[in-house]
């Protein structure tokens, strides 16, 4: 009997790939076969793949057609909203989690109870379909997994010494493919969220520009490292640093993982950003810069609750940093009992890992013909499919807009089987799982399979 097959999608390599491989290794160790790849790669070969469970990372209307196609090939679907930890306001649920997608999936998995409860306010009759599993990205931050970052942390500390880490989140005002809100965005809750987020980003931008223009010059011995969000235009930051001309204000790229910088830093400074939560889960102090005194529509109660310090003014930020470096006055992320409840209400996998909750539910899903073999999955056809894919990519590069190509390249700059094997090996070593017991294959171009060797 063949191992039950799971297909899971990666969209932003730097943010998602390691977590998906961790999920794959954990599920493989439980006897499953997990295939990881970009959406297009998995969808393009779905008619040849043996029937399994497709783990979608979005439930918006763009996913309806792919789900319908997959259903024709005998696959079953489960859904998730990758941004559901923050973007779970009741008014936005019908856009982010459409009724049609809910009809097509066996389960809709949420990151925590808050997202589930808000979803049920829109779809009260679908309680049996909605289950909390957390997010595998948070599993990477647990003590038993952090070793995956330690070599990078060592290299970062050797290269930069002590520093304050500023991961930026100007995903609207400094988006690589568009600045501001696209005109094509329809009026309604979705546009309202973008407009409110844009207001906050402008306020934070004003504060950060003020801070960066005086702090590095005033304190040349305190290093600041800026790492832009994966979808940001890096030229914005290059021009700013060129204008300021301070050696202690440093811009970094994606050579090292964001979590490695968080671990290597003295502390993290963000604004309503996931990295504040990641800092907390990595036991690193974090400062949350608030856009204004009253919370805007998109401000996360969770991110505020896990932040060790919050500031409204750049002078407050200056004092905290100077006190840390010059006077040794350090701070920690100490959670009150109230804030601990907020954390557990928002995230299911604070203690147990998300794959545990995932596997508990998908065991109930019945799939016809799941013991069929993958079709045309061998070295000969892999080379043919790869040749065809390269021709299609060349045609795409000629026809599509250059900015769109560059944007897609930023989100996912490619992945080889050697790189995939290297990540899988590192994760196995950290988890004390024998890598020789794990089989890693590229079964179709861009479709990477992790499973245990058959005995």
ZABA-621625 format. One line per 8 residues: number of its first residue (from 1); their letters; for each residue x, y, z of C-alpha. Coordinates in nm, 3 decimals. Example, Ala and Ser with C-alpha at 12.3 -4.5 7.8 and 13.67 -1.06 7.14 Angstrom:
% ZABA-621625
1 = as = 1.230 -0.450 0.780 | 1.367 -0.106 0.714 .
% end
This chain:
% ZABA-621625
1 = xxxxxxxx = 0.000 0.000 0.000 | 0.130 0.344 -0.096 | 0.172 0.622 0.159 | -0.110 0.876 0.178 | -0.016 1.180 -0.030 | -0.030 1.546 0.082 | 0.036 1.837 -0.158 | 0.129 2.170 -0.001 .
9 = xxxxxxxx = 0.191 2.506 -0.172 | 0.478 2.754 -0.124 | 0.437 3.110 -0.251 | 0.705 3.320 -0.078 | 1.023 3.115 -0.052 | 1.204 3.308 0.222 | 0.899 3.315 0.446 | 0.741 2.974 0.389 .
17 = xxxxxxxx = 0.977 2.709 0.250 | 1.155 2.599 0.568 | 0.823 2.569 0.753 | 0.677 2.358 0.472 | 0.982 2.128 0.471 | 0.955 2.092 0.850 | 0.587 2.002 0.803 | 0.688 1.755 0.529 .
25 = xxxxxxxx = 0.952 1.585 0.743 | 0.713 1.555 1.039 | 0.436 1.411 0.822 | 0.680 1.178 0.641 | 0.791 1.050 0.980 | 0.424 0.969 1.048 | 0.405 0.764 0.727 | 0.281 1.019 0.474 .
33 = xxxxxxxx = 0.419 1.125 0.137 | 0.439 1.506 0.114 | 0.490 1.700 -0.209 | 0.597 2.066 -0.183 | 0.604 2.317 -0.467 | 0.486 2.643 -0.615 | 0.119 2.661 -0.702 | 0.174 2.645 -1.079 .
41 = xxxxxxxx = 0.408 2.347 -1.053 | 0.169 2.144 -0.841 | -0.138 2.237 -1.049 | 0.030 2.176 -1.385 | 0.106 1.813 -1.300 | -0.203 1.738 -1.089 | -0.359 1.521 -1.361 | -0.058 1.287 -1.345 .
49 = xxxxxxxx = -0.015 1.288 -0.967 | -0.182 1.018 -0.766 | -0.492 1.137 -0.580 | -0.415 1.303 -0.250 | -0.500 1.596 -0.026 | -0.418 1.944 -0.157 | -0.339 2.187 0.125 | -0.440 2.533 -0.008 .
57 = xxxxxxxx = -0.288 2.844 0.154 | -0.571 3.073 0.041 | -0.950 3.053 0.017 | -1.028 3.354 -0.201 | -1.218 3.335 -0.528 | -0.900 3.282 -0.736 | -0.879 2.936 -0.581 | -1.224 2.818 -0.693 .
65 = xxxxxxxx = -1.127 2.709 -1.044 | -0.809 2.522 -0.938 | -1.007 2.342 -0.668 | -1.272 2.239 -0.919 | -1.004 2.107 -1.157 | -0.830 1.912 -0.883 | -1.158 1.756 -0.778 | -1.199 1.618 -1.133 .
73 = xxxxxxxx = -0.867 1.435 -1.095 | -0.976 1.268 -0.771 | -0.795 1.497 -0.528 | -0.947 1.624 -0.204 | -0.880 1.973 -0.069 | -0.827 2.136 0.269 | -0.800 2.513 0.307 | -0.603 2.770 0.504 .
81 = xxxxxxxx = -0.554 3.148 0.501 | -0.182 3.228 0.532 | -0.260 3.579 0.659 | -0.543 3.463 0.884 | -0.364 3.537 1.210 | -0.398 3.912 1.147 | -0.646 3.944 0.860 | -0.942 3.781 1.033 .
89 = xxxxxxxx = -1.183 4.071 1.082 | -1.541 3.952 1.044 | -1.614 4.197 0.760 | -1.326 4.060 0.550 | -1.403 3.689 0.597 | -1.639 3.653 0.294 | -1.362 3.789 0.068 | -1.077 3.588 0.213 .
97 = xxxxxxxx = -1.276 3.270 0.272 | -1.543 3.234 0.005 | -1.848 3.014 0.047 | -1.767 2.832 -0.277 | -1.420 2.737 -0.155 | -1.567 2.619 0.174 | -1.804 2.397 -0.024 | -1.509 2.245 -0.211 .
105 = xxxxxxxx = -1.279 2.173 0.084 | -1.310 1.894 0.339 | -1.183 2.123 0.614 | -1.091 2.489 0.656 | -0.798 2.509 0.896 | -0.744 2.824 1.101 | -0.444 2.952 1.293 | -0.641 2.981 1.616 .
113 = xxxxxxxx = -0.972 3.012 1.798 | -1.017 3.380 1.719 | -1.005 3.321 1.344 | -1.240 3.022 1.381 | -1.494 3.218 1.583 | -1.490 3.512 1.340 | -1.532 3.274 1.046 | -1.826 3.104 1.217 .
121 = xxxxxxxx = -2.000 3.441 1.253 | -2.025 3.440 0.871 | -2.068 3.064 0.821 | -2.242 2.938 1.139 | -2.364 2.615 0.972 | -2.010 2.500 0.885 | -1.879 2.440 1.236 | -1.773 2.080 1.160 .
129 = xxxxxxxx = -1.554 2.198 0.872 | -1.361 2.461 1.066 | -1.069 2.341 1.282 | -0.771 2.513 1.448 | -0.423 2.385 1.362 | -0.193 2.686 1.407 | 0.079 2.757 1.152 | 0.392 2.549 1.082 .
137 = xxxxxxxx = 0.593 2.874 1.061 | 0.560 2.895 1.439 | 0.682 2.535 1.481 | 1.019 2.643 1.340 | 1.056 2.878 1.637 | 1.021 2.609 1.903 | 1.329 2.519 2.107 | 1.375 2.180 1.939 .
145 = xxxxxxxx = 1.383 2.337 1.589 | 1.586 2.655 1.634 | 1.910 2.475 1.560 | 1.829 2.510 1.190 | 1.927 2.879 1.225 | 2.233 2.853 1.449 | 2.501 2.841 1.178 | 2.354 3.152 1.016 .
153 = xxxxxxxx = 2.326 3.325 1.354 | 2.695 3.257 1.417 | 2.790 3.402 1.077 | 2.570 3.711 1.126 | 2.719 3.785 1.469 | 3.071 3.742 1.333 | 2.997 3.979 1.043 | 2.796 4.251 1.222 .
161 = xxxxxxxx = 2.857 4.216 1.596 | 2.585 4.368 1.816 | 2.296 4.539 1.640 | 1.928 4.636 1.651 | 1.714 4.465 1.389 | 1.453 4.663 1.192 | 1.249 4.435 0.960 | 1.036 4.672 0.754 .
169 = xxxxxxxx = 0.674 4.614 0.648 | 0.598 4.878 0.389 | 0.401 4.632 0.177 | 0.172 4.900 0.032 | 0.367 5.227 0.020 | 0.683 5.049 -0.102 | 0.550 4.744 -0.285 | 0.778 4.641 -0.572 .
177 = xxxxxxxx = 0.502 4.596 -0.831 | 0.279 4.890 -0.728 | 0.297 5.187 -0.493 | -0.021 5.243 -0.299 | -0.350 5.070 -0.368 | -0.410 4.940 -0.722 | -0.693 5.122 -0.901 | -0.840 4.784 -0.991 .
185 = xxxxxxxx = -0.913 4.710 -0.623 | -1.291 4.707 -0.582 | -1.473 4.916 -0.325 | -1.570 4.718 -0.016 | -1.414 4.562 0.297 | -1.100 4.451 0.109 | -1.019 4.800 -0.015 | -1.108 4.951 0.322 .
193 = xxxxxxxx = -0.849 4.724 0.492 | -0.582 4.834 0.242 | -0.671 5.201 0.292 | -0.648 5.170 0.671 | -0.320 4.979 0.647 | -0.184 5.244 0.409 | -0.269 5.520 0.660 | -0.075 5.337 0.932 .
201 = xxxxxxxx = 0.220 5.264 0.703 | 0.249 5.634 0.612 | 0.255 5.728 0.982 | 0.521 5.466 1.058 | 0.724 5.573 0.754 | 0.731 5.932 0.881 | 0.853 5.818 1.223 | 1.118 5.581 1.086 .
209 = xxxxxxxx = 1.255 5.836 0.840 | 1.286 6.086 1.125 | 1.462 5.824 1.339 | 1.704 5.703 1.069 | 1.798 6.061 0.979 | 1.930 6.143 1.326 | 2.001 5.828 1.529 | 2.287 5.664 1.330 .
217 = xxxxxxxx = 2.479 5.994 1.314 | 2.424 6.067 1.684 | 2.523 5.714 1.793 | 2.783 5.587 1.542 | 2.875 5.290 1.763 | 2.523 5.142 1.762 | 2.454 4.936 1.452 | 2.110 4.920 1.291 .
225 = xxxxxxxx = 2.025 4.652 1.036 | 1.727 4.698 0.804 | 1.576 4.400 0.623 | 1.289 4.485 0.385 | 0.978 4.270 0.350 | 1.016 4.018 0.061 | 0.768 4.213 -0.157 | 0.924 4.558 -0.104 .
233 = xxxxxxxx = 1.124 4.766 -0.352 | 1.483 4.752 -0.222 | 1.579 5.070 -0.415 | 1.371 5.274 -0.169 | 1.609 5.169 0.109 | 1.925 5.188 -0.102 | 1.853 5.551 -0.188 | 1.772 5.633 0.175 .
241 = xxxxxxxx = 2.098 5.483 0.305 | 2.294 5.656 0.029 | 2.144 5.987 0.139 | 2.209 5.933 0.511 | 2.567 5.802 0.461 | 2.622 5.622 0.792 | 2.825 5.302 0.809 | 2.630 5.183 1.111 .
249 = xxxxxxxx = 2.299 5.189 0.916 | 2.307 4.868 0.715 | 2.072 4.721 0.455 | 2.071 4.341 0.416 | 1.924 4.105 0.159 | 1.785 3.749 0.180 | 2.123 3.577 0.212 | 2.026 3.492 0.569 .
257 = xxxxxxxx = 1.680 3.405 0.703 | 1.484 3.674 0.888 | 1.460 3.447 1.192 | 1.841 3.418 1.195 | 1.867 3.798 1.217 | 1.611 3.805 1.497 | 1.812 3.549 1.695 | 2.141 3.729 1.627 .
265 = xxxxxxxx = 2.010 4.076 1.717 | 2.002 4.238 2.058 | 1.632 4.298 1.998 | 1.378 4.352 1.720 | 1.191 4.673 1.629 | 0.873 4.635 1.423 | 0.532 4.787 1.373 | 0.225 4.563 1.373 .
273 = xxxxxxxx = 0.448 4.303 1.207 | 0.463 3.922 1.226 | 0.830 3.953 1.319 | 0.728 4.088 1.661 | 0.544 3.764 1.728 | 0.833 3.561 1.588 | 1.072 3.751 1.816 | 0.857 3.667 2.115 .
281 = xxxxxxxx = 0.837 3.298 2.022 | 1.217 3.296 1.981 | 1.253 3.448 2.331 | 1.399 3.769 2.189 | 1.290 4.114 2.313 | 1.080 4.319 2.072 | 0.967 4.682 2.046 | 0.642 4.767 1.869 .
289 = xxxxxxxx = 0.622 5.116 1.715 | 0.262 5.231 1.720 | 0.122 5.439 1.435 | -0.094 5.644 1.672 | -0.238 5.637 2.021 | -0.572 5.485 1.918 | -0.557 5.152 1.737 | -0.643 5.151 1.369 .
297 = xxxxxxxx = -0.860 4.888 1.201 | -0.572 4.657 1.105 | -0.379 4.674 1.433 | -0.327 4.328 1.584 | -0.416 4.283 1.949 | -0.190 3.976 1.949 | 0.120 4.160 1.827 | 0.064 4.433 2.085 .
305 = xxxxxxxx = 0.025 4.174 2.361 | 0.357 3.997 2.291 | 0.569 4.310 2.252 | 0.809 4.380 2.539 | 0.795 4.756 2.479 | 0.568 4.987 2.281 | 0.652 5.340 2.167 | 0.464 5.625 2.003 .
313 = xxxxxxxx = 0.752 5.871 1.958 | 1.100 5.824 1.816 | 1.249 5.986 2.127 | 1.107 5.699 2.331 | 1.269 5.455 2.090 | 1.599 5.641 2.116 | 1.595 5.621 2.496 | 1.524 5.246 2.504 .
321 = xxxxxxxx = 1.806 5.169 2.259 | 2.057 5.397 2.433 | 1.965 5.257 2.775 | 2.025 4.904 2.643 | 2.363 4.973 2.481 | 2.506 5.250 2.701 | 2.356 5.184 3.045 | 2.290 4.809 3.032 .
329 = xxxxxxxx = 1.919 4.861 3.103 | 1.770 4.563 2.923 | 1.410 4.450 2.893 | 1.226 4.125 2.829 | 0.894 4.018 2.680 | 0.705 3.943 3.001 | 0.350 3.829 2.931 | 0.072 3.909 3.174 .
337 = xxxxxxxx = -0.194 3.641 3.230 | -0.429 3.850 3.014 | -0.180 3.864 2.727 | -0.110 3.491 2.758 | -0.481 3.428 2.706 | -0.471 3.650 2.395 | -0.176 3.448 2.262 | -0.346 3.113 2.316 .
345 = xxxxxxxx = -0.674 3.244 2.175 | -0.502 3.351 1.853 | -0.254 3.065 1.799 | -0.338 2.698 1.835 | 0.016 2.556 1.815 | 0.185 2.747 2.097 | 0.267 2.417 2.270 | 0.192 2.129 2.034 .
353 = xxxxxxxx = 0.298 2.144 1.671 | 0.059 2.224 1.388 | 0.115 1.896 1.202 | -0.034 1.715 1.504 | -0.368 1.896 1.461 | -0.350 1.870 1.081 | -0.293 1.495 1.083 | -0.565 1.434 1.343 .
361 = xxxxxxxx = -0.823 1.576 1.101 | -0.705 1.458 0.760 | -0.699 1.097 0.877 | -1.078 1.106 0.843 | -1.071 1.203 0.472 | -1.149 0.922 0.229 | -0.984 0.928 -0.115 | -1.070 0.700 -0.405 .
369 = xxxxxxxx = -0.779 0.547 -0.598 | -0.521 0.689 -0.358 | -0.305 0.380 -0.414 | -0.259 0.460 -0.783 | 0.098 0.540 -0.887 | 0.216 0.879 -1.015 | 0.206 0.877 -1.394 | 0.508 0.971 -1.608 .
377 = xxxxxxxx = 0.719 1.019 -1.296 | 1.069 0.902 -1.381 | 1.400 1.053 -1.493 | 1.313 1.031 -1.863 | 0.984 1.220 -1.833 | 1.127 1.458 -1.571 | 1.380 1.577 -1.830 | 1.111 1.611 -2.098 .
385 = xxxxxxxx = 0.877 1.804 -1.866 | 1.168 2.025 -1.756 | 1.253 2.104 -2.119 | 0.890 2.197 -2.190 | 0.876 2.410 -1.874 | 1.185 2.605 -1.980 | 1.033 2.674 -2.321 | 0.714 2.798 -2.155 .
393 = xxxxxxxx = 0.913 3.017 -1.916 | 1.107 3.167 -2.206 | 0.780 3.246 -2.383 | 0.638 3.392 -2.063 | 0.943 3.618 -2.021 | 0.892 3.753 -2.372 | 0.520 3.821 -2.328 | 0.474 3.925 -1.966 .
401 = xxxxxxxx = 0.551 4.260 -1.806 | 0.908 4.294 -1.674 | 0.792 4.429 -1.337 | 0.560 4.131 -1.288 | 0.845 3.892 -1.372 | 1.078 4.064 -1.126 | 0.809 4.062 -0.856 | 0.752 3.689 -0.897 .
409 = xxxxxxxx = 1.127 3.636 -0.892 | 1.153 3.823 -0.562 | 0.884 3.609 -0.404 | 1.029 3.282 -0.531 | 1.379 3.311 -0.684 | 1.400 2.944 -0.779 | 1.467 2.615 -0.603 | 1.687 2.319 -0.697 .
417 = xxxxxxxx = 1.669 1.961 -0.576 | 2.014 2.007 -0.417 | 1.893 2.307 -0.215 | 1.577 2.123 -0.116 | 1.781 1.819 -0.004 | 2.015 2.043 0.196 | 1.727 2.206 0.388 | 1.564 1.868 0.449 .
425 = xxxxxxxx = 1.890 1.723 0.577 | 1.942 2.015 0.818 | 1.591 1.983 0.956 | 1.632 1.607 1.002 | 1.960 1.663 1.188 | 1.802 1.920 1.420 | 1.506 1.689 1.489 | 1.742 1.388 1.536 .
433 = xxxxxxxx = 1.570 1.203 1.251 | 1.804 0.989 1.041 | 1.825 1.157 0.701 | 1.917 0.825 0.538 | 1.568 0.703 0.632 | 1.409 0.990 0.437 | 1.364 0.979 0.060 | 1.368 1.317 -0.121 .
441 = xxxxxxxx = 1.278 1.325 -0.492 | 1.175 1.571 -0.759 | 0.881 1.377 -0.901 | 0.788 1.648 -1.154 | 0.965 1.979 -1.229 | 0.935 2.195 -0.916 | 0.743 1.924 -0.724 | 0.956 1.793 -0.438 .
449 = xxxxxxx = 0.850 1.481 -0.250 | 0.947 1.387 0.106 | 0.864 1.045 0.244 | 1.021 0.763 0.444 | 1.207 0.486 0.263 | 0.987 0.178 0.235 | 1.122 -0.108 0.444 .
% end
